[in-house]
Amino acid sequence: MTSNESNRPRKGSRRTFPRHRVTVLDIIRVSQSVPSFPLVRTMQLGELSQVRKACSTRIAWSTLFARAYGIVCEEIPELRELYVGYPYKHLYRHPNSVASLSVHRKDDAGNERLIFGRWNNPGSRDLADLQQQLDSFSNAPIADVYREGLMLENCPALLRRFAWWWLTNWSGRNRAKHIGTFSISSLAGQGALNAYHPLATTSSLAFGPIGTDGNCEVVLICDHRTLDGVLGAKSLKMLESILSVQMLDELLSLTPLMASDAA
């Protein structure tokens, strides 16, 4: 290669937008109409982290946060309310929380992608049950655990957009059922905190890695049409209390030897 050839600008390339990314594109489009704000709280979770590591049953941090925040949602019903714009502006209150969890996976074609699993009423389920479902989200065939999402991905763009519009603007019940009342999106396992991400539910949790001092940065993103800052801050404070006490006790109960030592 001559010097003149090496100095020539290299041409880029185009490719069709990948089908496995259209759900993320749809969520971004929906989130653009949600007036959201983030709240950050530093939580002391050192003791919980130590007990979790020693627990004989593997329980993921996402499982702990989903169960604990589900309990918060039972105590604070506004967290189960969804803004609905049509046929008139109103708030729909779901009878229980529904948690949506983003899971990073490889599909059968080798594509790196996100799927979204849902935990129904996580505040009333035990940790082992929730963890079993999370393991299914992570390991079972995508076609089995994300069937509705794949069907929607394969719809024409106009039909897909109408489905999202109807779910987020017309039917509070179906929005809660198919999208969730709150979501969890965490990169703590990668050593990062995604402090701000697209919001399609009433609230969304993100948490970073546990520091050597036991501190953990936890972010709650809120739909301002439904929640104000004071209620969001109250929710985070209650979440820390439940993680530090009730979730700690539940982890201890999964390991009889640890529970007897604690007694």
C-alpha positions in Angstrom: 0.0 0.0 0.0 1.4 3.4 -1.0 1.5 6.4 1.3 -1.2 8.1 -0.8 -3.5 5.1 -0.5 -3.0 4.9 3.3 -3.9 8.6 3.6 -7.2 8.2 1.8 -10.3 8.5 4.1 -11.8 5.1 4.8 -15.5 4.6 3.9 -18.0 3.5 6.5 -20.8 1.0 5.9 -24.6 0.9 6.5 -26.7 -2.0 7.7 -30.4 -2.4 8.3 -31.5 -1.6 11.9 -31.4 -4.9 13.7 -34.7 -6.5 14.6 -33.5 -7.4 18.1 -33.0 -3.7 18.9 -36.5 -2.5 18.0 -37.9 -3.0 21.5 -35.2 -0.7 23.0 -36.1 1.8 20.3 -39.8 1.6 21.2 -39.0 2.1 24.9 -36.9 5.1 24.1 -39.8 6.6 22.1 -42.3 6.0 24.9 -39.9 7.4 27.5 -39.6 10.7 25.6 -43.1 11.6 26.7 -42.5 10.8 30.4 -41.5 13.8 32.5 -39.0 11.9 34.8 -36.6 12.8 37.5 -33.9 10.8 39.4 -33.4 10.5 43.1 -30.1 9.1 44.6 -29.6 7.6 48.1 -26.5 6.1 49.5 -27.5 2.9 51.3 -25.5 1.0 53.9 -25.8 -2.6 52.8 -22.6 -4.1 54.0 -24.1 -6.6 56.4 -26.7 -7.7 53.8 -23.8 -8.2 51.3 -21.9 -10.4 53.7 -24.9 -12.5 54.6 -25.8 -12.8 50.9 -22.3 -14.1 50.0 -22.4 -16.7 52.8 -26.0 -17.8 52.0 -26.2 -21.4 50.9 -28.9 -20.4 48.3 -27.7 -18.0 45.6 -29.9 -14.9 45.6 -29.2 -12.1 43.1 -29.2 -8.5 44.1 -32.0 -7.8 41.6 -34.1 -10.4 43.4 -33.5 -8.7 46.7 -34.3 -5.3 45.4 -37.4 -6.5 43.6 -38.8 -8.2 46.7 -38.0 -5.3 48.9 -39.3 -2.6 46.6 -42.4 -4.7 46.0 -43.1 -4.5 49.8 -42.5 -0.7 49.6 -45.1 -0.6 46.8 -47.6 -2.3 49.1 -47.1 0.3 51.7 -47.1 3.3 49.3 -49.9 2.7 46.8 -49.0 5.7 44.7 -46.1 3.6 43.5 -48.7 1.3 41.9 -50.4 4.2 40.1 -50.0 4.8 36.3 -50.8 7.9 34.4 -53.3 7.3 31.6 -54.0 10.1 29.1 -57.1 8.7 27.2 -60.0 8.9 26.9 -59.4 11.4 29.7 -56.5 12.1 32.0 -56.6 9.9 35.1 -54.5 7.7 37.4 -55.0 3.9 37.4 -54.0 2.1 40.6 -53.1 -1.5 40.1 -53.9 -4.0 43.0 -50.3 -5.2 43.2 -46.9 -4.3 41.8 -45.5 -5.8 38.7 -41.7 -5.6 38.3 -40.0 -5.5 34.9 -36.4 -6.6 34.8 -34.0 -6.0 31.9 -31.8 -9.0 31.2 -28.8 -9.0 28.9 -28.5 -12.2 26.9 -27.3 -13.7 23.6 -30.0 -14.9 21.3 -29.9 -18.0 19.0 -28.2 -15.9 16.3 -25.4 -14.8 18.7 -26.7 -11.2 19.0 -26.2 -9.3 22.2 -29.6 -8.1 23.2 -32.0 -7.2 26.0 -35.1 -9.1 27.0 -37.6 -8.0 29.7 -38.9 -10.4 32.3 -41.8 -9.6 34.6 -42.3 -10.6 38.3 -45.9 -10.4 39.3 -46.5 -9.2 42.9 -42.9 -9.6 44.0 -43.6 -8.1 47.4 -45.7 -11.2 48.3 -43.4 -13.9 47.0 -40.4 -15.5 48.7 -36.8 -14.9 47.6 -36.3 -18.5 46.4 -39.4 -18.3 44.1 -38.3 -15.0 42.6 -34.8 -16.2 42.1 -36.0 -19.3 40.3 -37.9 -17.1 37.9 -34.9 -14.9 37.4 -32.8 -17.9 36.5 -35.4 -18.8 33.9 -35.2 -15.3 32.4 -31.4 -15.7 32.2 -31.1 -19.3 31.0 -34.3 -20.7 29.5 -34.9 -20.4 25.7 -35.7 -16.8 24.9 -38.7 -18.0 22.8 -40.2 -19.5 26.1 -39.6 -16.6 28.5 -40.0 -13.6 26.1 -42.7 -14.9 23.7 -44.9 -11.7 23.7 -41.9 -9.5 23.3 -40.6 -11.5 20.2 -44.1 -11.4 18.7 -44.3 -7.6 19.0 -40.7 -7.2 17.6 -41.8 -9.0 14.5 -44.8 -6.8 13.9 -44.7 -4.0 11.3 -43.5 -0.7 12.7 -46.9 1.1 12.6 -48.6 -1.8 14.3 -45.9 -2.0 16.9 -46.1 1.7 17.6 -49.8 1.6 18.0 -49.6 -1.3 20.4 -47.1 0.7 22.6 -49.3 3.8 22.3 -52.4 1.9 23.4 -50.6 0.3 26.3 -49.1 3.5 27.6 -51.9 5.9 26.9 -55.2 4.1 27.1 -55.2 1.0 29.3 -53.7 1.3 32.8 -54.5 -2.3 33.6 -52.8 -3.7 30.5 -49.9 -1.3 30.9 -49.3 -2.7 34.4 -49.7 -6.3 33.2 -47.5 -6.1 30.1 -45.0 -3.3 30.9 -45.0 -3.2 34.7 -45.6 -0.7 37.5 -41.8 -0.5 38.2 -38.7 -1.6 36.6 -35.1 -2.6 37.6 -32.1 -2.0 35.4 -28.7 -2.6 37.0 -25.1 -2.8 35.8 -23.7 -3.4 39.3 -22.3 -6.7 38.1 -20.2 -4.7 35.6 -19.0 -2.3 38.2 -21.1 0.5 37.0 -24.2 2.5 37.9 -26.7 3.4 35.1 -28.0 6.4 37.0 -30.4 7.5 34.2 -32.2 5.2 31.8 -35.5 5.3 29.7 -38.6 5.2 31.9 -41.8 3.4 30.7 -43.1 2.5 34.2 -44.1 4.7 37.2 -40.7 4.3 38.8 -37.4 2.5 38.0 -34.6 1.3 40.3 -30.9 1.2 39.5 -28.1 0.3 41.9 -24.3 0.3 41.7 -21.8 -2.1 43.2 -21.3 -2.5 46.9 -18.2 -0.5 48.0 -15.6 -1.8 50.5 -17.3 0.4 53.1 -20.6 -1.3 52.5 -22.2 1.7 50.8 -24.3 1.3 47.7 -25.6 4.1 45.4 -29.3 3.5 44.6 -31.2 5.6 42.0 -35.0 5.8 41.8 -36.3 7.4 38.6 -39.9 8.7 39.0 -42.7 9.7 36.6 -43.4 13.2 37.8 -47.0 13.0 36.6 -47.6 10.5 39.4 -44.9 11.0 42.0 -43.2 14.0 43.6 -39.7 14.1 45.2 -40.8 13.8 48.8 -42.7 10.6 48.2 -39.8 9.2 46.1 -37.3 10.0 48.9 -39.7 8.3 51.4 -39.8 5.2 49.2 -36.0 5.0 49.1 -35.7 5.4 52.8 -38.2 2.6 53.4 -36.4 0.5 50.8 -33.1 0.7 52.7 -34.9 -0.2 55.9 -36.5 -3.3 54.4 -33.3 -4.4 52.7 -31.3 -4.0 56.0 -33.8 -5.8 58.2 -36.4 -7.9 56.5 -34.3 -9.1 53.6 -31.4 -9.8 56.0 -33.7 -12.0 58.1 -35.0 -13.8 55.0 -31.5 -14.5 53.8 -30.6 -15.9 57.2 -33.6 -18.1 57.1 -32.3 -19.7 53.9 -29.2 -20.9 55.7 -30.2 -22.7 59.0 -26.6 -22.7 60.3 -26.3 -18.9 59.9 -29.7 -18.4 61.5 -28.7 -20.5 64.5 -25.4 -18.6 64.9 -27.3 -15.3 64.7 -29.6 -16.4 67.4 
